[in-house]
Amino acid sequence: MLRRPSQVVENIKDDRIQQLIDSLICTVQQANGVGIAAPQAAQSDRLFIVASRPNLRYPQAPNMEPTAMINPRIVASSTETVKDWEGCLSIPGIRGLVPRSRAIEIEYTSRDGKLHRQELTDFVARIFQHEHDHLEGIVFLDRVESTHELMTEDEYQQQFVKLL
C-alpha cells in the first residue's frame, strides 16, 4: 500500500472518510508523530493529517491543531531547499537527512468540505511534503541522497534531542 499512488476522495462527508480522519488523528497523537497519511493505515485515499506539536520524537516542533488535508496538492515550491532529519511511523527505528523545499504553496479540502490555499514554511512545510509523498507511493528513504545520511532513531535521540 505504501508504494501505490492514492485515489482522490470523492465524497468527503462519507462516514468512512470521517471515521478515517478521527482514527488517523488518534493514531498520530498516540505514536508521537507530527503527521500521518491514509496509506499508512492501509487506506488508498488522498488524505493525511498534519499535527505538529512538541513531543518525544520532535521536541522542537511548533504547536498546531491536527488538520485533515483531503486531496492535497502542492501549487508552488520555493527553489530554496533545506536538509533536515525525518523519521516515519511506517519505517520505525531510522532517521534520514532529507532535502525539501523550505516554503510551499498548497491547496487542500478540509473535513468540512472547504477549500483552503496557504503557504507553509520550514517544519510544517516538511511535514506536508513528507505526507504528500505517501500519497504518491514515495517514502522518505527514497529522498535520502546517501546512505551516510541515515542513522538509527537511538543515535538521533542521543545526538540531537538530548542536546536541546
Secondary structure, DSSP 8 states (H G I E B T S, - for coil): -TTS--B--S-TT-HHHHHHHHHHHHHHHHTT-SEEEGGGGT--BSEEEE-----SS-TT------EEEEEEEEEEE-S-EEEEEEEETTEEEEEEEEEEESEEEEEEE-TTS-EEEEEEEHHHHHHHHHHHHHHTT--GGGT-S-GGGEEEHHHHIIIIITT-
